[in-house]
Amino acid sequence: MTSPTTLELLTDLELDNQRVFVRTDLDATIDRNGNLTDTSRIEAAVPTIRALAQAGARVLVGSRFGEFKAPGSGVEGPDAPSIEAAASHLAELLGMEVLLPDGCTGDSVKRVITQLREGQVCVLENLCREYDQGPAKEALARQLLDYVDVYMADSLRALTLESATTTILPRLLQSRAPGLALQTELAHIQRIRSLADQPRLVIWGGNALSPRLPLLHQLCDDKTTVFLVGVAANTLLSAQGGSLGRSSVEQGYLAGARTLAEQLGPRLKAQVDVFAAESPRSGARDLFGSSDVPLSHLALDIGPGTLALLEEEIARAGVVMWCGVPGLHREETFAAGTRAVTEMLGRAEAFTAVLGDDTVGAARSVARDAARQIDYLADGGEAALSLLRDIKLPGLLALRGLGT
């Protein structure tokens, strides 16, 4: 049994012929034709599921699906998309048959599960269809309990949820443990904590500065340098009197940006040059100083001077955390900055982490090989940021056998 202070590991458990419920994350981006376009989360689930199957477990896999959804698809309830595409891709990666019943509970599901043999894998239908969250979650957890001997959590992102499969079911079982992917994520978080005495660089971009300002303050200490790019930098530079043309700026947060600059002093840096255009789809770009963007233009990517400064800061750091893209990376004309930052982190000697679904997705989309060299790609970026800020995750508490 898992104690409140320690977590048993997969290798500590008796798994032969046990029904193991793996709460993982098989979610994936879906294009308008229903095709999976980023299967990184499914790939991350493979080692745990394969290890369980090889140990002789009867493996039940539960996941929500469709939160990165095709336009118009439902997210919760009977109209939520089927998990079939993810289950099929999982079967290809495992090189074995993966069973897929038509639900998560009920007689037909029970028949599939009772007929599972040692080493077989069954992916339950999309948990979004079963009201995994909300007032019905207690009933769903108790129905799933009839099928399960061992609980395994294998997605940090999922542990942010209060749900049947992340908080209620694990508390109903005596045997529970983290899967291999979750073990790795928790080790990465601990690694960042253990390097608290190292100089730290936070690269902060994205579409806004103000919503995450408290988070930014909590990540910073006197060893931390913050380097603003993208809209976050635009807002600071505008607050300091720069000319940003038609660039995106948080006009309601100019005073707050000035306060941030006063608080961090020389530890706050920002982009010094940008590529700008009259339109994101113009196909052309011009280089300007970051505070000298013409009235007709808007800043859409960082320039070579900024990249040179970033490379110097990365070389000085022991830990680098990147949250928020520096440019409009979905347009190839303005993807160079995101690609360059990904490549810098991929070859850096520092411990490197990319935090946030959007930033991780951007790094993978523009420089997949370089992204693989980054130490920690935190798909569940909000969960990782929460742990770094000492915010408790409901699912992790339940996995440890602790109350809320």
N, C-alpha and C positions, 0 to 999 in steps of 0.2 A: 504493500500500500504506500502511496505517496505521502510523505510527511509535509507539514506546512512549510518547512524551511528548505527542503531539498526536492529535486525532481528526479524520479527514476528515469533511466534512459531505455531506449528501445532494446539495447543489448542486455538489460537487467531483467526483462520480462520473460515469462514462460508463454510462448506464442503458438506452439504447435497445436493445431486444431482449434485455436481460440478465434472467436468472432471479434475482429478488431475494427472499430469505427474510426476512420481517419477523417478528421475535420480539416480539410485543406482548402485551397483556393484554385479552382480550375477556370476562373473567369478569364476572358480573353476579349480583345477588341474584335469587332465584327464589322465587315464592310456592308455596303447596301445590298450585296448579293448573298449575304449570309455566310461569307467565308471568314475564317479566323485569320487575323492579320498579325497579331502578336501573341505567341503561344508561350511566352516566357514563364508564366505562372504554372502552366501545365508541365513544362519541362522541370520546374523546380520540385514538383510533387513526385516525380518518378523515383528518385533514390529510396525514399521511405516506403512507397508502395512495393517496389521490387524487393526490398529487404524483408518486408513482412511476408510476401508471397514465398520467398526462398526459405523463410523460417517455418513455413507450414501453416501460417495463419489463413483464416478465411476473411478476406479483406473487404470491408464495406467502406466506400468513399462517399463523403457528403460535402457538397459545395453549393454556394450560391452561384448563379450564372446570369449574365445580362446586365450587370451594373455598368459595364462598358458595352453598351447595347447598340443594336442597329436602330435607326430612327423609327419611332412608332411602336417598338416592341414594349410589352409590359415588363414591369420590374417585380411586382409583388402580386401573388394570387394566381389563379388558373391561367391567365393570359401571359404569364411570364414565359420567355422562350425555353425550349427544351435544351437540356445539357448534352444532347446527343453528339453534336459536333465536337465538343471537348472530350467526351468519352471515346469517340472514335480516334481522335488524335492521341489520346493517352494509350490506347491499345497499340497504335503504331509505334509509339516510343518504347513501350514495354516489350513489344514483340510477342504479345500473347492476347488471347481473347479476353475481352472485358464485357461482362454482362450489364445490361441496362434495362431494369424493369420500368413499368409505366408510372411509377410514383415512388414515394418514400415509405409509405405505410399501406396497410390493407392486405387482403388475402393473396392477391397475385404477387405482391412483393415478398410476403412471407414464404410463399412456395419457392421463389427464386433463391432466397437466402437459406432456407432449410436444405436445399439441394446443393448448395455451394460445397465444393470439395476443398481439401487442404491445398493452399497455394493458388486458389482462384480469386479473382477480383470482380467485384460488383460495384458499379457507380450508381448511386441512387439518383433519381430524377432531381432536377433543379430545386433546391431548398426554398427558393423564392415562391414556388408554387404551393408550398405547404405551410405558409405563414410561419416561417422559422422565427420571426420576430412578432411582437404584438401580444394581444391577450390570449391567443391560442398556443403560445409557445410551451407552456407547462404540459399541456396534453400531448403535444407532438413529442416532447422529450420522453414522456413515459411510454408512448407507443414505440419509439425507437429502442428504449431500454430492453424490450422483449427480444431484440435481435443481437444485443451487444454484450460481450464479456470484458473487453478492454477498450479504453478511450485513448485516442492519440490526437493531439493538436499539432498541425504542421503548417500553420500560416499565421505569422504575426499580425498581418492585416486583419484577419478574421477575428482576432482576440479583442478588438476594440468594441465588438458587438455584445449586447445583452441579448441572448437568443437561446432557443431550445438546444442548439448544438454546440454552443460555445460556453455557456454558463450553467445551464440546468443539467444537461446530460452528464457532464463530467462529475458533478457533485453527487450524482446518483450511483456512481460506480466506485469500486474500491481500487481498481487497477487503472492507472492513467499515466501518460508520459508525453513528452514532446517528441515529435518526429525529427528526422535528420535536418530538414530545411529550417525548422524552428530553432533547433539547437544551434545551427550556424548563425542565424540572425541574432539570437541572444548573446552568442559569443562575440559578434561584431559590436554590439552595443557595449558589452563589458570591455572590449578592447579600447573603444573610444574613451570610456570612463577611466581606464587604467593609464591613459596617456594625458591625464589632466595637467601634468607639469610640462608638457610639450607646447611650443608655440602653435596656435590654432588659427586657421584661416577659414572664414565663412564667406563663400561666394553667394550673394543673394540677388536674385533676379525675379523673373516672372512678371505678372500683370499688375501687382500692387505692393505697396510697402506697408501701409497702415494696418491691415487686418492681422498681420502676424508680428507686429512690433513687440508685444509682450514676449512672444517666443524668442525673438531675436535677442532681447535683453537677457533672457534666461540662459541662452547659449553662450553669452559673452562673459569673459572675465578679463583681467588685466593682461592676459597672455593672448587675447583674441584680436585679430584684425578682421574687419568686415569690409568686403569689397562689393560695392553695389554695381549692378549692371541692369540693362533693360529699363522698364518703367520705374523701378525703384530708384535707379540712378537719375532718371529724368526728373523725378519729383524733387530729389535733393538739389540737383543742379538748377532747376527752376527757382527753388526756394532761395538759392544763393545769387539769383539775378541773371542766370544764364538765359540765352535765347534758344528755345527748343522748337521753334517753328510750329508745325501741326502735330508734333509728337505727343503720344499719350503721357499725361501728367495727372497725378492726383491733386487737383486744384484745392480740394478741401483739406489737404494734409500738409500744406507748405510750412505752416508754423511748427507742426510736429516734426517735420524733417529737419528744420533748423535746430530744434531741441535735441534731436538725435545726434546731430553734428557736434553740438556743444558737449554732450555727455561723453561721446567717444573720442573726440578730439582727433589727434593724428592717427588713431587706430581705425578711423573711417575713411575709406578711399572709394573712388568712383571712376567709371569709364572716362577716358580722356578724348576718345575719338569714336565716331560712329559712321556707319554707312547709312545713307538716307536716300529717299526717293520721293517723287510726287505721289506715287501710288504703290501699294505692296505688290501689285501685279504688273508693274511697268517693265520688268525685265532688265532694268538698268539701275545703277546705284552710283552715288557720288560720296566721297569721303569728306567729312567735316570735323572740326573740333566739336566735342560733345556739348559745348555751350554756345555753339555758333551755327546752329541749324537754320537755314533760310526759312522765311515765312511760308514758302510754297512746299516745303519738304517735311517729312516725318522720319525720325530715326527708327531704323528697323533691324540693325545689327551692330555689334561692336567692331571697332577697327583694329588695325595692326598695332598701334601704339598701346591700346588697352590690353591686347593679348600679350605684348611684351612685358608690361607691368605685372599682369597676372602670373606669368611664368616666373618672374622674380619672386613674387610672394609665395607661390607654391613651393619653390625651391627652399625657402626659408622655414616652411612650416613642418611640424611633425604630424599634424592632423589637418586634413582639408575636408570640409563639408560644403557641398554644393546643393542649393535649393533654389530653383527658378531659372528658366532659360534666359539667355541674354538677347535673343532676337527672334524674328519670325521664322523659325526653323522649318516650318512646313512649306515655305517657298524656297526653292533651291538657291535663288539669288541671295537670300539672307540666312542661309543655314551654316555659313562658314564659321561664325563665332561659336555656335553650339558644338560644331564638329571639332574645332580647335580646343575648346575647353575639355571635351571628352578625351581627346588624345593626350592632352597635358596630364590629366588625372590618371590616365591609363599607364603612363610611363613614370609617374612621380615616385620618389622614394618614400614620401609621407604615406601614412595610412589615409586612404581616400574613401569617401562615402558620398553617394548621391541620394538625396532624400526627397521623396514625393513622387507620386505616380506620373505626373506630367513630365518632370525632369528626367526620371529614369526612362520613360518612354521615348523622350526626345533623344537622349544619348544613344539608345539602342537603334533608333530609326536612322540617325545620320552617321553613326560610326560604330556599328555593332561589334566589330572585332576589338576596337579600342575599349569599348564599354566592358567587354569581358575581362579586361585587365584591371579594372577598378576593383578595389578590395570589397566594397559593400554597395550593392545596388538595392536600395531599400524600396521595394515595390509598395510595401505598406508604410509609406513615408510618414503619415500622420502618427501611426503606432510607434515607429522608431523615435520620432521627435517627442512623443509623449513620455516614453521611457527615459530619454535623455533629460527631460524636465522633471523626472520623478513623479509623473502622473501614473496612477495605477490603471492597468488594463483589466476590464472585467473578466475576460477569458483567461488571462494569465493567473489572476487570483483563483479562479475556479480550478484551473489545472493544478495549482499548488494546494488545493483543498481548503482555501481560505474564504471567508465570507466577504461580502461587498463592503 
